[in-house]
Amino acid sequence: MTDSRTRRLRSLAALLREETLASQEEATERLAALGFAVTQATVSRDLEQLGAVKVKRGGVLSYALPDQIGAADWGAGRLSRILTEWALSIEAADQLVVIRTPPGSAHLVASAIDHAGLMEVAGTVSGDDTLFIAARDDVAVPALIAKFEALMGRSRENYA
């Protein structure tokens, strides 16, 4: 990630914590006021990377970061939706779980897993279409795979 992009993401996260931003256009305008030359498409990608979602707070619909919502159920629900949509296959490799996705999608799944705060997961590493999940030492990888499959409403025989 470039230094410029890192600064932009940090600025956007700060804006989301400090202000009520109801649209991507508002976020684009606020970032422009801070000196970032961005398009709505760039802001859309940045919001996705940050895991920002629209929530209703105080009767106002606006973007919020996962840590502002603070609900484990929200993280698990988001993880379930993302796994269902993007995971093509799941398999074990020693203490790792390997998930394959369509090209360009592995980071979305890894981010959802990271934000879900699963106690069984030590961390994730993602590439373009593959991500690795490091299970904690005391976690049985088959049980972790079964948990992901349950979140997806699938079992092993459903994979192509």
Phi and psi in degrees as GROMACS dihedral restraints (atoms count N, CA, C in turn):
[ dihedral_restraints ]
;  ai    aj    ak    al  type     phi  dphi    fc
    3     4     5     6     1   -75.2    20    10
    4     5     6     7     1   158.0    20    10
    6     7     8     9     1   -61.1    20    10
    7     8     9    10     1   -39.0    20    10
    9    10    11    12     1   -62.4    20    10
   10    11    12    13     1   -43.4    20    10
   12    13    14    15     1   -67.6    20    10
   13    14    15    16     1   -40.4    20    10
   15    16    17    18     1   -60.3    20    10
   16    17    18    19     1   -45.5    20    10
   18    19    20    21     1   -62.9    20    10
   19    20    21    22     1   -40.1    20    10
   21    22    23    24     1   -64.6    20    10
   22    23    24    25     1   -44.5    20    10
   24    25    26    27     1   -63.0    20    10
   25    26    27    28     1   -41.4    20    10
   27    28    29    30     1   -63.5    20    10
   28    29    30    31     1   -42.1    20    10
   30    31    32    33     1   -64.9    20    10
   31    32    33    34     1   -42.3    20    10
   33    34    35    36     1   -63.8    20    10
   34    35    36    37     1   -42.9    20    10
   36    37    38    39     1   -61.1    20    10
   37    38    39    40     1   -41.4    20    10
   39    40    41    42     1   -63.7    20    10
   40    41    42    43     1   -41.7    20    10
   42    43    44    45     1   -61.1    20    10
   43    44    45    46     1   -43.0    20    10
   45    46    47    48     1   -64.0    20    10
   46    47    48    49     1   -32.4    20    10
   48    49    50    51     1   -78.2    20    10
   49    50    51    52     1   -30.7    20    10
   51    52    53    54     1   -97.2    20    10
   52    53    54    55     1   -23.9    20    10
   54    55    56    57     1  -130.2    20    10
   55    56    57    58     1   168.1    20    10
   57    58    59    60     1   -99.5    20    10
   58    59    60    61     1   109.8    20    10
   60    61    62    63     1  -111.4    20    10
   61    62    63    64     1   111.7    20    10
   63    64    65    66     1   -90.1    20    10
   64    65    66    67     1   -12.7    20    10
   66    67    68    69     1  -147.5    20    10
   67    68    69    70     1   163.6    20    10
   69    70    71    72     1   -66.8    20    10
   70    71    72    73     1   -32.6    20    10
   72    73    74    75     1   -63.0    20    10
   73    74    75    76     1   -41.7    20    10
   75    76    77    78     1   -61.9    20    10
   76    77    78    79     1   -43.1    20    10
   78    79    80    81     1   -62.7    20    10
   79    80    81    82     1   -41.1    20    10
   81    82    83    84     1   -60.9    20    10
   82    83    84    85     1   -45.6    20    10
   84    85    86    87     1   -63.4    20    10
   85    86    87    88     1   -43.3    20    10
   87    88    89    90     1   -65.4    20    10
   88    89    90    91     1   -40.6    20    10
   90    91    92    93     1   -66.0    20    10
   91    92    93    94     1   -39.0    20    10
   93    94    95    96     1   -62.0    20    10
   94    95    96    97     1   -39.2    20    10
   96    97    98    99     1   -64.3    20    10
   97    98    99   100     1   -24.5    20    10
   99   100   101   102     1   -89.2    20    10
  100   101   102   103     1     0.0    20    10
  102   103   104   105     1    99.8    20    10
  103   104   105   106     1     7.8    20    10
  105   106   107   108     1   -94.0    20    10
  106   107   108   109     1   125.7    20    10
  108   109   110   111     1   -89.0    20    10
  109   110   111   112     1    98.5    20    10
  111   112   113   114     1  -130.3    20    10
  112   113   114   115     1   156.7    20    10
  114   115   116   117     1  -105.1    20    10
  115   116   117   118     1   167.6    20    10
  117   118   119   120     1   -60.6    20    10
  118   119   120   121     1   -36.2    20    10
  120   121   122   123     1   -63.8    20    10
  121   122   123   124     1   -40.5    20    10
  123   124   125   126     1   -64.0    20    10
  124   125   126   127     1   -44.3    20    10
  126   127   128   129     1   -62.9    20    10
  127   128   129   130     1   -39.3    20    10
  129   130   131   132     1   -58.7    20    10
  130   131   132   133     1   -47.1    20    10
  132   133   134   135     1   -63.5    20    10
  133   134   135   136     1   -40.8    20    10
  135   136   137   138     1   -64.4    20    10
  136   137   138   139     1   -43.1    20    10
  138   139   140   141     1   -60.8    20    10
  139   140   141   142     1   -40.4    20    10
  141   142   143   144     1   -64.3    20    10
  142   143   144   145     1   -44.4    20    10
  144   145   146   147     1   -61.6    20    10
  145   146   147   148     1   -38.3    20    10
  147   148   149   150     1   -75.9    20    10
  148   149   150   151     1   -12.4    20    10
  150   151   152   153     1    78.7    20    10
  151   152   153   154     1    17.9    20    10
  153   154   155   156     1   -69.7    20    10
  154   155   156   157     1   141.3    20    10
  156   157   158   159     1  -136.1    20    10
  157   158   159   160     1   159.7    20    10
  159   160   161   162     1   -85.3    20    10
  160   161   162   163     1   131.2    20    10
  162   163   164   165     1  -135.0    20    10
  163   164   165   166     1   158.2    20    10
  165   166   167   168     1  -100.0    20    10
  166   167   168   169     1   116.9    20    10
  168   169   170   171     1  -129.6    20    10
  169   170   171   172     1   124.6    20    10
  171   172   173   174     1    60.9    20    10
  172   173   174   175     1    31.8    20    10
  174   175   176   177     1    79.3    20    10
  175   176   177   178     1     3.1    20    10
  177   178   179   180     1  -114.9    20    10
  178   179   180   181     1   131.1    20    10
  180   181   182   183     1   -86.5    20    10
  181   182   183   184     1   120.8    20    10
  183   184   185   186     1  -152.9    20    10
  184   185   186   187     1   168.1    20    10
  186   187   188   189     1   -75.9    20    10
  187   188   189   190     1   144.1    20    10
  189   190   191   192     1  -141.2    20    10
  190   191   192   193     1   151.0    20    10
  192   193   194   195     1   -87.5    20    10
  193   194   195   196     1   155.9    20    10
  195   196   197   198     1   -54.0    20    10
  196   197   198   199     1   -39.1    20    10
  198   199   200   201     1   -71.5    20    10
  199   200   201   202     1   -16.3    20    10
  201   202   203   204     1   -79.5    20    10
  202   203   204   205     1   -26.9    20    10
  204   205   206   207     1   -82.0    20    10
  205   206   207   208     1   -45.9    20    10
  207   208   209   210     1    68.4    20    10
  208   209   210   211     1    12.3    20    10
  210   211   212   213     1  -100.5    20    10
  211   212   213   214     1   121.8    20    10
  213   214   215   216     1   -62.1    20    10
  214   215   216   217     1   -34.1    20    10
  216   217   218   219     1   -63.1    20    10
  217   218   219   220     1   -37.2    20    10
  219   220   221   222     1   -63.0    20    10
  220   221   222   223     1   -45.3    20    10
  222   223   224   225     1   -61.0    20    10
  223   224   225   226     1   -43.6    20    10
  225   226   227   228     1   -67.3    20    10
  226   227   228   229     1   -38.6    20    10
  228   229   230   231     1   -64.5    20    10
  229   230   231   232     1   -42.7    20    10
  231   232   233   234     1   -64.4    20    10
  232   233   234   235     1   -43.1    20    10
  234   235   236   237     1   -61.0    20    10
  235   236   237   238     1   -43.0    20    10
  237   238   239   240     1   -59.3    20    10
  238   239   240   241     1   -47.0    20    10
  240   241   242   243     1   -63.0    20    10
  241   242   243   244     1   -43.4    20    10
  243   244   245   246     1   -69.6    20    10
  244   245   246   247     1   -43.2    20    10
  246   247   248   249     1   -60.6    20    10
  247   248   249   250     1   -44.8    20    10
  249   250   251   252     1   -59.8    20    10
  250   251   252   253     1   -40.4    20    10
  252   253   254   255     1   -80.4    20    10
  253   254   255   256     1   -36.7    20    10
  255   256   257   258     1  -111.5    20    10
  256   257   258   259     1   -22.3    20    10
  258   259   260   261     1   -78.5    20    10
  259   260   261   262     1   120.2    20    10
  261   262   263   264     1   -90.7    20    10
  262   263   264   265     1   -36.1    20    10
  264   265   266   267     1  -154.3    20    10
  265   266   267   268     1   154.3    20    10
  267   268   269   270     1  -135.3    20    10
  268   269   270   271     1   132.4    20    10
  270   271   272   273     1  -149.1    20    10
  271   272   273   274     1   161.5    20    10
  273   274   275   276     1   -92.6    20    10
  274   275   276   277     1   148.8    20    10
  276   277   278   279     1  -147.2    20    10
  277   278   279   280     1    88.5    20    10
  279   280   281   282     1    60.0    20    10
  280   281   282   283     1  -122.8    20    10
  282   283   284   285     1   -90.9    20    10
  283   284   285   286     1    17.0    20    10
  285   286   287   288     1  -111.5    20    10
  286   287   288   289     1   149.7    20    10
  288   289   290   291     1  -109.5    20    10
  289   290   291   292     1   131.4    20    10
  291   292   293   294     1  -111.0    20    10
  292   293   294   295     1   123.4    20    10
  294   295   296   297     1  -117.4    20    10
  295   296   297   298     1   129.5    20    10
  297   298   299   300     1  -102.7    20    10
  298   299   300   301     1   141.8    20    10
  300   301   302   303     1  -132.4    20    10
  301   302   303   304     1   172.5    20    10
  303   304   305   306     1   -63.8    20    10
  304   305   306   307     1   156.7    20    10
  306   307   308   309     1   -52.1    20    10
  307   308   309   310     1   136.1    20    10
  309   310   311   312     1    81.2    20    10
  310   311   312   313     1     7.2    20    10
  312   313   314   315     1  -114.0    20    10
  313   314   315   316     1   -10.1    20    10
  315   316   317   318     1   -59.8    20    10
  316   317   318   319     1   -37.3    20    10
  318   319   320   321     1   -65.5    20    10
  319   320   321   322     1   -30.8    20    10
  321   322   323   324     1   -64.8    20    10
  322   323   324   325     1   -44.6    20    10
  324   325   326   327     1   -68.0    20    10
  325   326   327   328     1   -44.1    20    10
  327   328   329   330     1   -60.7    20    10
  328   329   330   331     1   -43.0    20    10
  330   331   332   333     1   -62.6    20    10
  331   332   333   334     1   -41.9    20    10
  333   334   335   336     1   -63.8    20    10
  334   335   336   337     1   -39.8    20    10
  336   337   338   339     1   -65.2    20    10
  337   338   339   340     1   -44.7    20    10
  339   340   341   342     1   -59.9    20    10
  340   341   342   343     1   -44.0    20    10
  342   343   344   345     1   -75.3    20    10
  343   344   345   346     1   -19.7    20    10
  345   346   347   348     1   -71.6    20    10
  346   347   348   349     1   -19.9    20    10
  348   349   350   351     1    65.0    20    10
  349   350   351   352     1    40.2    20    10
  351   352   353   354     1   -70.0    20    10
  352   353   354   355     1   126.3    20    10
  354   355   356   357     1   -64.0    20    10
  355   356   357   358     1   -25.0    20    10
  357   358   359   360     1   -75.0    20    10
  358   359   360   361     1   -16.3    20    10
  360   361   362   363     1  -101.2    20    10
  361   362   363   364     1   124.5    20    10
  363   364   365   366     1   -82.3    20    10
  364   365   366   367     1   -32.8    20    10
  366   367   368   369     1   172.5    20    10
  367   368   369   370     1   173.3    20    10
  369   370   371   372     1  -130.2    20    10
  370   371   372   373     1   154.6    20    10
  372   373   374   375     1  -136.1    20    10
  373   374   375   376     1   128.8    20    10
  375   376   377   378     1  -124.7    20    10
  376   377   378   379     1   148.4    20    10
  378   379   380   381     1  -111.1    20    10
  379   380   381   382     1  -142.5    20    10
  381   382   383   384     1   -78.6    20    10
  382   383   384   385     1   -51.8    20    10
  384   385   386   387     1  -129.7    20    10
  385   386   387   388     1    14.0    20    10
  387   388   389   390     1  -141.9    20    10
  388   389   390   391     1   139.4    20    10
  390   391   392   393     1  -132.3    20    10
  391   392   393   394     1   150.0    20    10
  393   394   395   396     1  -113.3    20    10
  394   395   396   397     1   135.1    20    10
  396   397   398   399     1  -115.4    20    10
  397   398   399   400     1   120.4    20    10
  399   400   401   402     1   -87.7    20    10
  400   401   402   403     1   117.8    20    10
  402   403   404   405     1   -81.4    20    10
  403   404   405   406     1   146.0    20    10
  405   406   407   408     1   -63.0    20    10
  406   407   408   409     1   156.3    20    10
  408   409   410   411     1   -54.0    20    10
  409   410   411   412     1   -37.3    20    10
  411   412   413   414     1   -90.4    20    10
  412   413   414   415     1     9.8    20    10
  414   415   416   417     1  -102.5    20    10
  415   416   417   418     1   131.8    20    10
  417   418   419   420     1   -80.6    20    10
  418   419   420   421     1   120.3    20    10
  420   421   422   423     1   -57.9    20    10
  421   422   423   424     1   -41.9    20    10
  423   424   425   426     1   -58.3    20    10
  424   425   426   427     1   -35.2    20    10
  426   427   428   429     1   -68.6    20    10
  427   428   429   430     1   -37.9    20    10
  429   430   431   432     1   -66.5    20    10
  430   431   432   433     1   -42.0    20    10
  432   433   434   435     1   -61.0    20    10
  433   434   435   436     1   -42.6    20    10
  435   436   437   438     1   -61.5    20    10
  436   437   438   439     1   -36.5    20    10
  438   439   440   441     1   -64.3    20    10
  439   440   441   442     1   -45.6    20    10
  441   442   443   444     1   -62.3    20    10
  442   443   444   445     1   -42.5    20    10
  444   445   446   447     1   -62.9    20    10
  445   446   447   448     1   -39.1    20    10
  447   448   449   450     1   -64.6    20    10
  448   449   450   451     1   -40.7    20    10
  450   451   452   453     1   -60.7    20    10
  451   452   453   454     1   -31.1    20    10
  453   454   455   456     1   -87.9    20    10
  454   455   456   457     1    -9.3    20    10
  456   457   458   459     1    68.6    20    10
  457   458   459   460     1    29.6    20    10
  459   460   461   462     1  -123.9    20    10
  460   461   462   463     1   163.8    20    10
  462   463   464   465     1  -128.8    20    10
  463   464   465   466     1   170.7    20    10
  465   466   467   468     1   -54.4    20    10
  466   467   468   469     1   -34.1    20    10
  468   469   470   471     1   -73.3    20    10
  469   470   471   472     1    -9.1    20    10
  471   472   473   474     1   -79.8    20    10
  472   473   474   475     1   -13.2    20    10
  474   475   476   477     1   -79.5    20    10
  475   476   477   478     1   144.5    20    10
